[in-house]
Amino acid sequence: MSYENWKDKTADFEKIDVRKLQGNFFPGLKKKAESLKAGEGLVIIQSFEPHPLYEVFEKLGFEHHTEKIAEHEFHAFFYRSEVIAGDDDETPFRPIALLNYPLIDEDLGKIAVDFWNLTWKSEKRSLPYEMRLLLSLANAVGAGRMRQASRELIKAYARGVDSAVFDDVFELLAWNQGIGFFSSEIGPSPLFQAYKMIKTAEKRGKERTEIIESLTEKFGEKNPEVGVQ
């Protein structure tokens, strides 16, 4: 269904202005979206085009249409054409760090989210999403950003990457970074702690969903070594 078929209903949509909100307000938005019936909708007002929301809302049965109202004002209309039950998708680490940039400068906020969309969501990309997460993990370790590396590992596992792949990644890190660096920097890091949690849980026969839940609980946004809120 195209926007033309439901644009007359947008006048009744509840408006939610998130431009000044800080922290992770995504769970609240998702809960609100899940409460809507087919034929209902809402409008998200943001200072940049809210690319990260599109895929999430689509999985719930929403279509979207976004209008640029002013230089730093975008209205994203979400219309629920069908009710698709939420799959309890608790994908770790939504890109909430993007919300920091508009606080510095609204132009910077737009540039950051557009760059994120180009890097992670654009159809121009040739490498599979999971491969890009692993490359990002390795690049982060090389730059000494263990916080980012930890997040990428957990996201990759949540996307279905086999833990045996992580074995290869860490072997290559030991080869490229050296045993000394691996022992003193990677071994004690939250990155390697998350890896060990996965390997240990799998040996105990735990299901992937249960492991992801444990990872999210221990290494979520409230963990000062991993979170970016």
FENUR-V790333 format. One record per residue. N is the residue number from 1. RES is the residue in one letter. PSI is psi in whole degrees, -180 to 180 (none if undefined). OMEGA is omega in degrees with one decimal (999 if undefined). BURIAL is b if it has 24 or more other ideal C-beta (glycine too) atoms within 12 Angstrom, else e. Layout:
# FENUR-V790333
n res psi omega burial
N RES PSI OMEGA BURIAL
N RES PSI OMEGA BURIAL
This chain:
# FENUR-V790333
n res psi omega burial
1 M 132 -178.4 e
2 S 166 -180.0 e
3 Y -34 -179.1 e
4 E -28 -177.1 e
5 N -16 -178.8 e
6 W 7 -177.5 b
7 K -28 179.8 e
8 D -17 -179.2 e
9 K -11 -172.0 b
10 T -22 179.9 b
11 A -24 -179.0 e
12 D -1 -178.2 e
13 F 139 174.0 b
14 E 136 179.3 e
15 K 132 178.2 e
16 I 110 -178.9 b
17 D 112 -176.3 e
18 V 10 -173.1 b
19 R -31 -177.2 b
20 K 1 -179.8 e
21 L 145 178.3 e
22 Q 163 -179.1 e
23 G -171 -175.6 e
24 N 91 179.0 b
25 F 3 -178.5 b
26 F -47 -178.7 b
27 P -38 178.8 e
28 G -40 178.1 e
29 L -43 -178.7 b
30 K -41 179.0 b
31 K -41 178.3 e
32 K -43 -179.5 b
33 A -41 -178.5 b
34 E -23 -178.5 b
35 S -12 -177.1 e
36 L 149 178.0 b
37 K 166 174.3 e
38 A 134 -177.8 e
39 G -6 178.0 e
40 E 169 -179.0 b
41 G -179 176.6 b
42 L 164 180.0 b
43 V 125 175.6 b
44 I 124 179.1 b
45 I 123 -178.3 b
46 Q 162 -178.6 b
47 S -6 175.4 b
48 F 166 178.8 b
49 E 123 -172.5 b
50 P 65 -179.2 b
51 H -42 -176.7 b
52 P -20 -177.5 b
53 L -23 -170.2 b
54 Y -52 -176.9 e
55 E -40 -178.7 e
56 V -47 -178.1 b
57 F -34 178.9 b
58 E -38 179.6 e
59 K -18 179.0 e
60 L 1 177.9 b
61 G 20 -178.3 b
62 F 146 166.1 b
63 E 160 -178.8 b
64 H 156 174.5 b
65 H 129 -175.9 b
66 T 136 178.2 b
67 E 139 174.9 e
68 K 111 -175.7 e
69 I -39 178.8 e
70 A -179 -175.8 e
71 E -39 -178.9 e
72 H 43 177.9 e
73 E 112 178.4 b
74 F 134 175.7 b
75 H 114 178.9 b
76 A 114 -179.1 b
77 F 126 178.5 b
78 F 121 -178.5 b
79 Y 127 -179.1 b
80 R 98 -179.3 b
81 S -25 175.1 b
82 E 154 179.5 e
83 V 111 174.5 e
84 I 121 -176.4 e
85 A 139 176.6 e
86 G 140 -177.6 e
87 D 24 -177.1 e
88 D 34 180.0 e
89 D 106 177.7 b
90 E 50 -179.1 b
91 T 123 -177.3 b
92 P 143 168.3 b
93 F 67 167.3 b
94 R 157 -175.4 b
95 P 58 -176.6 b
96 I -17 177.7 b
97 A -22 177.9 b
98 L -24 -177.9 b
99 L -14 178.9 b
100 N -30 -171.8 e
101 Y -40 177.3 b
102 P -25 177.3 b
103 L -32 178.6 e
104 I -50 -178.8 e
105 D 130 -176.0 e
106 E -33 176.1 e
107 D -41 177.8 e
108 L -39 178.0 e
109 G -43 179.4 b
110 K -43 179.6 b
111 I -43 -177.2 e
112 A -46 -176.8 b
113 V -34 176.6 b
114 D -38 178.1 e
115 F -42 176.5 e
116 W -45 -178.6 b
117 N -42 179.2 b
118 L -41 -175.9 e
119 T -42 -170.2 e
120 W -20 -173.7 b
121 K -10 -175.7 e
122 S 141 176.7 e
123 E -8 177.2 e
124 K -23 -176.2 e
125 R 140 -179.4 e
126 S -36 180.0 e
127 L 140 175.6 e
128 P 151 -177.8 e
129 Y -43 -178.3 b
130 E -38 178.3 b
131 M -38 178.8 e
132 R -34 175.5 e
133 L -42 -180.0 b
134 L -39 176.5 b
135 L -40 178.2 e
136 S -38 176.6 b
137 L -51 -178.0 b
138 A -42 178.6 b
139 N -39 -179.8 e
140 A -42 177.4 b
141 V -44 179.9 b
142 G -31 -179.8 e
143 A 1 -179.9 e
144 G 19 -178.4 e
145 R 78 -176.8 e
146 M -29 177.0 b
147 R -51 179.8 b
148 Q -43 -179.0 b
149 A -40 179.3 b
150 S -44 -179.2 b
151 R -41 -178.2 b
152 E -39 178.7 b
153 L -46 -178.1 b
154 I -39 176.8 b
155 K -41 179.8 b
156 A -42 179.4 b
157 Y -40 178.1 b
158 A -25 178.4 b
159 R 1 175.1 b
160 G 5 178.7 e
161 V 131 -179.0 b
162 D 142 -178.7 e
163 S -24 177.1 b
164 A -28 176.0 e
165 V -39 177.6 b
166 F -33 175.2 b
167 D -46 179.8 e
168 D -41 -179.1 e
169 V -47 -178.0 b
170 F -32 175.9 b
171 E -42 178.2 e
172 L -35 177.1 e
173 L -41 177.7 b
174 A -38 179.8 e
175 W -47 -174.7 e
176 N -35 -177.1 e
177 Q -22 -179.5 b
178 G 149 -177.9 e
179 I -40 -178.7 e
180 G -48 179.4 e
181 F -42 -179.2 e
182 F -44 -176.4 e
183 S -41 -173.6 e
184 S -28 -174.0 e
185 E -46 -176.3 b
186 I -45 -177.9 b
187 G -47 -178.3 e
188 P -3 -172.1 e
189 S 159 174.0 b
190 P -27 176.3 b
191 L -51 -177.4 b
192 F -29 175.5 b
193 Q -42 178.9 b
194 A -41 178.3 b
195 Y -46 -179.9 b
196 K -36 177.9 b
197 M -42 178.8 b
198 I -49 -176.6 b
199 K -42 -179.2 e
200 T -44 -178.8 e
201 A -39 179.3 b
202 E -39 178.5 b
203 K -27 178.5 e
204 R 0 176.1 e
205 G 16 -179.5 e
206 K 148 178.5 e
207 E 154 -178.7 e
208 R -41 -178.6 e
209 T -39 178.6 e
210 E -39 179.4 e
211 I -43 179.6 b
212 I -39 177.9 b
213 E -42 178.8 e
214 S -40 178.0 b
215 L -45 -178.7 b
216 T -38 -180.0 b
217 E -43 -176.7 e
218 K -37 -174.5 b
219 F 31 179.0 b
220 G -169 -175.9 b
221 E -20 179.6 b
222 K -11 176.9 e
223 N 117 -175.4 b
224 P -20 180.0 e
225 E -13 -173.3 b
226 V -39 -175.2 b
227 G 157 179.8 b
228 V 12 -179.8 b
229 Q none 999 e
